[in-house]
């Protein structure tokens, strides 16, 4: 299980690689669940949380990078 501090210390490439790896691991766990080979069911929820942590760090970085470019974005107003 990856802690949020460790996820924040990863580079962009490492973060993407870790996310791909975690998603693949979740796929494998679901396959094991379907074939009744999975013995530790907690691994599924731990892996989902790990993916959520990685996505959170990725979103934080995108927001920081986006805020450096200017003010908040406004959605186009609907024509009446």
N, CA, C and O atoms as a GROMACS GRO file, in nm:
protein
  320
    1UNK      N    1   0.085  -0.118   0.000
    1UNK     CA    2   0.000   0.000   0.000
    1UNK      C    3   0.089   0.124   0.000
    1UNK      O    4   0.188   0.131   0.074
    2UNK      N    5   0.054   0.220  -0.082
    2UNK     CA    6   0.134   0.341  -0.094
    2UNK      C    7   0.073   0.454  -0.012
    2UNK      O    8  -0.047   0.480  -0.018
    3UNK      N    9   0.157   0.519   0.065
    3UNK     CA   10   0.113   0.634   0.142
    3UNK      C   11   0.108   0.756   0.051
    3UNK      O   12   0.176   0.761  -0.052
    4UNK      N   13   0.027   0.854   0.090
    4UNK     CA   14   0.010   0.974   0.007
    4UNK      C   15   0.141   1.053  -0.003
    4UNK      O   16   0.168   1.113  -0.107
    5UNK      N   17   0.221   1.054   0.104
    5UNK     CA   18   0.348   1.127   0.100
    5UNK      C   19   0.443   1.064  -0.002
    5UNK      O   20   0.515   1.136  -0.072
    6UNK      N   21   0.444   0.933  -0.009
    6UNK     CA   22   0.529   0.866  -0.107
    6UNK      C   23   0.481   0.894  -0.249
    6UNK      O   24   0.562   0.913  -0.339
    7UNK      N   25   0.349   0.895  -0.268
    7UNK     CA   26   0.293   0.924  -0.400
    7UNK      C   27   0.328   1.065  -0.444
    7UNK      O   28   0.356   1.089  -0.561
    8UNK      N   29   0.328   1.159  -0.350
    8UNK     CA   30   0.362   1.298  -0.384
    8UNK      C   31   0.509   1.314  -0.418
    8UNK      O   32   0.546   1.408  -0.488
    9UNK      N   33   0.594   1.224  -0.370
    9UNK     CA   34   0.737   1.235  -0.397
    9UNK      C   35   0.776   1.175  -0.532
    9UNK      O   36   0.890   1.190  -0.575
   10UNK      N   37   0.684   1.106  -0.598
   10UNK     CA   38   0.713   1.044  -0.727
   10UNK      C   39   0.716   1.149  -0.838
   10UNK      O   40   0.648   1.251  -0.831
   11UNK      N   41   0.795   1.120  -0.941
   11UNK     CA   42   0.795   1.207  -1.059
   11UNK      C   43   0.669   1.178  -1.141
   11UNK      O   44   0.596   1.083  -1.111
   12UNK      N   45   0.646   1.259  -1.242
   12UNK     CA   46   0.528   1.240  -1.328
   12UNK      C   47   0.529   1.102  -1.393
   12UNK      O   48   0.427   1.033  -1.396
   13UNK      N   49   0.643   1.062  -1.445
   13UNK     CA   50   0.653   0.933  -1.513
   13UNK      C   51   0.634   0.818  -1.414
   13UNK      O   52   0.565   0.721  -1.444
   14UNK      N   53   0.696   0.829  -1.297
   14UNK     CA   54   0.681   0.724  -1.196
   14UNK      C   55   0.535   0.715  -1.149
   14UNK      O   56   0.484   0.606  -1.125
   15UNK      N   57   0.471   0.830  -1.136
   15UNK     CA   58   0.331   0.833  -1.095
   15UNK      C   59   0.242   0.763  -1.199
   15UNK      O   60   0.154   0.685  -1.163
   16UNK      N   61   0.266   0.792  -1.325
   16UNK     CA   62   0.189   0.728  -1.432
   16UNK      C   63   0.215   0.578  -1.436
   16UNK      O   64   0.123   0.499  -1.453
   17UNK      N   65   0.341   0.539  -1.420
   17UNK     CA   66   0.375   0.396  -1.419
   17UNK      C   67   0.309   0.324  -1.302
   17UNK      O   68   0.258   0.214  -1.317
   18UNK      N   69   0.311   0.387  -1.187
   18UNK     CA   70   0.251   0.327  -1.068
   18UNK      C   71   0.100   0.314  -1.085
   18UNK      O   72   0.040   0.216  -1.040
   19UNK      N   73   0.038   0.413  -1.149
   19UNK     CA   74  -0.106   0.409  -1.173
   19UNK      C   75  -0.142   0.295  -1.268
   19UNK      O   76  -0.240   0.223  -1.246
   20UNK      N   77  -0.065   0.279  -1.374
   20UNK     CA   78  -0.088   0.168  -1.468
   20UNK      C   79  -0.072   0.034  -1.397
   20UNK      O   80  -0.151  -0.058  -1.416
   21UNK      N   81   0.031   0.025  -1.314
   21UNK     CA   82   0.057  -0.099  -1.240
   21UNK      C   83  -0.057  -0.130  -1.142
   21UNK      O   84  -0.100  -0.245  -1.130
   22UNK      N   85  -0.107  -0.028  -1.074
   22UNK     CA   86  -0.215  -0.049  -0.977
   22UNK      C   87  -0.344  -0.090  -1.047
   22UNK      O   88  -0.417  -0.176  -0.998
   23UNK      N   89  -0.371  -0.029  -1.162
   23UNK     CA   90  -0.491  -0.066  -1.236
   23UNK      C   91  -0.483  -0.209  -1.288
   23UNK      O   92  -0.581  -0.283  -1.287
   24UNK      N   93  -0.364  -0.248  -1.332
   24UNK     CA   94  -0.344  -0.386  -1.378
   24UNK      C   95  -0.362  -0.484  -1.262
   24UNK      O   96  -0.421  -0.591  -1.278
   25UNK      N   97  -0.310  -0.446  -1.144
   25UNK     CA   98  -0.323  -0.531  -1.026
   25UNK      C   99  -0.471  -0.548  -0.989
   25UNK      O  100  -0.513  -0.658  -0.953
   26UNK      N  101  -0.549  -0.439  -0.997
   26UNK     CA  102  -0.691  -0.447  -0.968
   26UNK      C  103  -0.761  -0.538  -1.068
   26UNK      O  104  -0.849  -0.616  -1.031
   27UNK      N  105  -0.723  -0.529  -1.195
   27UNK     CA  106  -0.779  -0.617  -1.297
   27UNK      C  107  -0.750  -0.764  -1.263
   27UNK      O  108  -0.838  -0.849  -1.270
   28UNK      N  109  -0.626  -0.790  -1.225
   28UNK     CA  110  -0.588  -0.927  -1.188
   28UNK      C  111  -0.665  -0.977  -1.066
   28UNK      O  112  -0.707  -1.092  -1.061
   29UNK      N  113  -0.684  -0.889  -0.969
   29UNK     CA  114  -0.759  -0.927  -0.849
   29UNK      C  115  -0.905  -0.958  -0.884
   29UNK      O  116  -0.962  -1.054  -0.832
   30UNK      N  117  -0.964  -0.878  -0.971
   30UNK     CA  118  -1.102  -0.904  -1.011
   30UNK      C  119  -1.113  -1.036  -1.087
   30UNK      O  120  -1.211  -1.109  -1.073
   31UNK      N  121  -1.013  -1.064  -1.167
   31UNK     CA  122  -1.012  -1.191  -1.240
   31UNK      C  123  -1.002  -1.307  -1.141
   31UNK      O  124  -1.072  -1.407  -1.156
   32UNK      N  125  -0.916  -1.294  -1.041
   32UNK     CA  126  -0.903  -1.398  -0.939
   32UNK      C  127  -1.033  -1.414  -0.861
   32UNK      O  128  -1.071  -1.526  -0.825
   33UNK      N  129  -1.101  -1.303  -0.836
   33UNK     CA  130  -1.229  -1.309  -0.766
   33UNK      C  131  -1.332  -1.386  -0.848
   33UNK      O  132  -1.407  -1.468  -0.795
   34UNK      N  133  -1.334  -1.359  -0.978
   34UNK     CA  134  -1.431  -1.425  -1.066
   34UNK      C  135  -1.404  -1.575  -1.079
   34UNK      O  136  -1.496  -1.654  -1.096
   35UNK      N  137  -1.277  -1.612  -1.070
   35UNK     CA  138  -1.243  -1.754  -1.083
   35UNK      C  139  -1.230  -1.823  -0.947
   35UNK      O  140  -1.185  -1.937  -0.937
   36UNK      N  141  -1.268  -1.751  -0.842
   36UNK     CA  142  -1.266  -1.802  -0.704
   36UNK      C  143  -1.128  -1.842  -0.658
   36UNK      O  144  -1.113  -1.937  -0.581
   37UNK      N  145  -1.026  -1.771  -0.704
   37UNK     CA  146  -0.889  -1.796  -0.660
   37UNK      C  147  -0.842  -1.695  -0.556
   37UNK      O  148  -0.739  -1.714  -0.492
   38UNK      N  149  -0.918  -1.587  -0.539
   38UNK     CA  150  -0.879  -1.480  -0.446
   38UNK      C  151  -0.909  -1.522  -0.303
   38UNK      O  152  -1.021  -1.562  -0.271
   39UNK      N  153  -0.807  -1.512  -0.216
   39UNK     CA  154  -0.827  -1.549  -0.076
   39UNK      C  155  -0.836  -1.428   0.015
   39UNK      O  156  -0.906  -1.431   0.116
   40UNK      N  157  -0.765  -1.320  -0.020
   40UNK     CA  158  -0.767  -1.199   0.063
   40UNK      C  159  -0.848  -1.091  -0.008
   40UNK      O  160  -0.797  -1.020  -0.094
   41UNK      N  161  -0.974  -1.080   0.028
   41UNK     CA  162  -1.065  -0.988  -0.037
   41UNK      C  163  -1.033  -0.842  -0.007
   41UNK      O  164  -1.076  -0.753  -0.081
   42UNK      N  165  -0.959  -0.816   0.099
   42UNK     CA  166  -0.923  -0.679   0.134
   42UNK      C  167  -0.829  -0.617   0.031
   42UNK      O  168  -0.819  -0.495   0.022
   43UNK      N  169  -0.761  -0.700  -0.046
   43UNK     CA  170  -0.669  -0.647  -0.147
   43UNK      C  171  -0.741  -0.561  -0.250
   43UNK      O  172  -0.684  -0.465  -0.302
   44UNK      N  173  -0.865  -0.595  -0.280
   44UNK     CA  174  -0.941  -0.518  -0.379
   44UNK      C  175  -0.963  -0.376  -0.330
   44UNK      O  176  -0.936  -0.281  -0.404
   45UNK      N  177  -1.011  -0.359  -0.208
   45UNK     CA  178  -1.036  -0.225  -0.156
   45UNK      C  179  -0.906  -0.148  -0.134
   45UNK      O  180  -0.902  -0.027  -0.155
   46UNK      N  181  -0.800  -0.217  -0.092
   46UNK     CA  182  -0.671  -0.149  -0.074
   46UNK      C  183  -0.617  -0.099  -0.207
   46UNK      O  184  -0.562   0.011  -0.214
   47UNK      N  185  -0.632  -0.179  -0.311
   47UNK     CA  186  -0.584  -0.138  -0.443
   47UNK      C  187  -0.667  -0.023  -0.497
   47UNK      O  188  -0.613   0.068  -0.560
   48UNK      N  189  -0.798  -0.026  -0.474
   48UNK     CA  190  -0.883   0.085  -0.518
   48UNK      C  191  -0.844   0.214  -0.447
   48UNK      O  192  -0.842   0.321  -0.509
   49UNK      N  193  -0.815   0.205  -0.319
   49UNK     CA  194  -0.772   0.324  -0.244
   49UNK      C  195  -0.638   0.375  -0.294
   49UNK      O  196  -0.615   0.496  -0.303
   50UNK      N  197  -0.550   0.283  -0.327
   50UNK     CA  198  -0.419   0.320  -0.380
   50UNK      C  199  -0.435   0.395  -0.513
   50UNK      O  200  -0.369   0.496  -0.536
   51UNK      N  201  -0.523   0.346  -0.599
   51UNK     CA  202  -0.550   0.413  -0.726
   51UNK      C  203  -0.607   0.553  -0.699
   51UNK      O  204  -0.570   0.649  -0.766
   52UNK      N  205  -0.696   0.563  -0.603
   52UNK     CA  206  -0.754   0.693  -0.568
   52UNK      C  207  -0.648   0.790  -0.519
   52UNK      O  208  -0.651   0.908  -0.554
   53UNK      N  209  -0.553   0.742  -0.439
   53UNK     CA  210  -0.444   0.828  -0.392
   53UNK      C  211  -0.361   0.879  -0.509
   53UNK      O  212  -0.329   0.998  -0.517
   54UNK      N  213  -0.327   0.788  -0.601
   54UNK     CA  214  -0.247   0.827  -0.716
   54UNK      C  215  -0.320   0.928  -0.804
   54UNK      O  216  -0.260   1.024  -0.852
   55UNK      N  217  -0.449   0.905  -0.824
   55UNK     CA  218  -0.528   0.999  -0.904
   55UNK      C  219  -0.541   1.134  -0.835
   55UNK      O  220  -0.545   1.238  -0.901
   56UNK      N  221  -0.549   1.133  -0.702
   56UNK     CA  222  -0.556   1.258  -0.626
   56UNK      C  223  -0.430   1.340  -0.646
   56UNK      O  224  -0.438   1.460  -0.670
   57UNK      N  225  -0.315   1.276  -0.636
   57UNK     CA  226  -0.187   1.346  -0.656
   57UNK      C  227  -0.178   1.399  -0.799
   57UNK      O  228  -0.133   1.512  -0.822
   58UNK      N  229  -0.221   1.319  -0.894
   58UNK     CA  230  -0.218   1.361  -1.034
   58UNK      C  231  -0.309   1.482  -1.056
   58UNK      O  232  -0.272   1.576  -1.127
   59UNK      N  233  -0.427   1.481  -0.996
   59UNK     CA  234  -0.520   1.594  -1.008
   59UNK      C  235  -0.465   1.718  -0.940
   59UNK      O  236  -0.479   1.829  -0.992
   60UNK      N  237  -0.404   1.702  -0.823
   60UNK     CA  238  -0.343   1.816  -0.753
   60UNK      C  239  -0.239   1.883  -0.840
   60UNK      O  240  -0.233   2.006  -0.849
   61UNK      N  241  -0.156   1.803  -0.905
   61UNK     CA  242  -0.051   1.858  -0.991
   61UNK      C  243  -0.110   1.929  -1.112
   61UNK      O  244  -0.059   2.033  -1.154
   62UNK      N  245  -0.217   1.874  -1.168
   62UNK     CA  246  -0.281   1.939  -1.282
   62UNK      C  247  -0.343   2.072  -1.241
   62UNK      O  248  -0.338   2.169  -1.316
   63UNK      N  249  -0.401   2.077  -1.122
   63UNK     CA  250  -0.462   2.201  -1.074
   63UNK      C  251  -0.356   2.308  -1.047
   63UNK      O  252  -0.378   2.425  -1.077
   64UNK      N  253  -0.244   2.267  -0.991
   64UNK     CA  254  -0.135   2.361  -0.965
   64UNK      C  255  -0.080   2.413  -1.097
   64UNK      O  256  -0.054   2.533  -1.111
   65UNK      N  257  -0.061   2.324  -1.194
   65UNK     CA  258  -0.010   2.365  -1.324
   65UNK      C  259  -0.110   2.454  -1.396
   65UNK      O  260  -0.070   2.547  -1.466
   66UNK      N  261  -0.238   2.426  -1.381
   66UNK     CA  262  -0.341   2.506  -1.446
   66UNK      C  263  -0.358   2.642  -1.384
   66UNK      O  264  -0.387   2.739  -1.455
   67UNK      N  265  -0.339   2.653  -1.252
   67UNK     CA  266  -0.355   2.782  -1.186
   67UNK      C  267  -0.239   2.875  -1.215
   67UNK      O  268  -0.253   2.997  -1.202
   68UNK      N  269  -0.125   2.820  -1.255
   68UNK     CA  270  -0.010   2.904  -1.289
   68UNK      C  271  -0.033   2.976  -1.422
   68UNK      O  272   0.033   3.076  -1.449
   69UNK      N  273  -0.125   2.926  -1.505
   69UNK     CA  274  -0.149   2.983  -1.636
   69UNK      C  275  -0.244   3.101  -1.636
   69UNK      O  276  -0.259   3.166  -1.740
   70UNK      N  277  -0.310   3.131  -1.527
   70UNK     CA  278  -0.403   3.243  -1.524
   70UNK      C  279  -0.514   3.220  -1.424
   70UNK      O  280  -0.503   3.137  -1.334
   71UNK      N  281  -0.620   3.296  -1.441
   71UNK     CA  282  -0.732   3.290  -1.349
   71UNK      C  283  -0.820   3.169  -1.373
   71UNK      O  284  -0.790   3.084  -1.456
   72UNK      N  285  -0.930   3.163  -1.299
   72UNK     CA  286  -1.020   3.048  -1.313
   72UNK      C  287  -1.090   3.049  -1.448
   72UNK      O  288  -1.115   3.155  -1.506
   73UNK      N  289  -1.120   2.932  -1.497
   73UNK     CA  290  -1.191   2.921  -1.624
   73UNK      C  291  -1.338   2.945  -1.601
   73UNK      O  292  -1.393   2.910  -1.497
   74UNK      N  293  -1.401   3.004  -1.700
   74UNK     CA  294  -1.545   3.025  -1.693
   74UNK      C  295  -1.609   2.945  -1.804
   74UNK      O  296  -1.559   2.940  -1.917
   75UNK      N  297  -1.717   2.883  -1.772
   75UNK     CA  298  -1.792   2.808  -1.871
   75UNK      C  299  -1.871   2.906  -1.956
   75UNK      O  300  -1.915   3.010  -1.905
   76UNK      N  301  -1.890   2.877  -2.084
   76UNK     CA  302  -1.968   2.968  -2.168
   76UNK      C  303  -2.113   2.972  -2.121
   76UNK      O  304  -2.171   2.871  -2.081
   77UNK      N  305  -2.170   3.093  -2.125
   77UNK     CA  306  -2.307   3.107  -2.081
   77UNK      C  307  -2.403   3.056  -2.187
   77UNK      O  308  -2.376   3.063  -2.307
   78UNK      N  309  -2.513   3.005  -2.141
   78UNK     CA  310  -2.612   2.951  -2.230
   78UNK      C  311  -2.688   3.064  -2.299
   78UNK      O  312  -2.721   3.165  -2.236
   79UNK      N  313  -2.716   3.049  -2.429
   79UNK     CA  314  -2.794   3.151  -2.500
   79UNK      C  315  -2.941   3.132  -2.464
   79UNK      O  316  -2.991   3.020  -2.456
   80UNK      N  317  -3.009   3.245  -2.444
   80UNK     CA  318  -3.150   3.238  -2.408
   80UNK      C  319  -3.237   3.287  -2.518
   80UNK      O  320  -3.359   3.288  -2.504
   0.00000   0.00000   0.00000
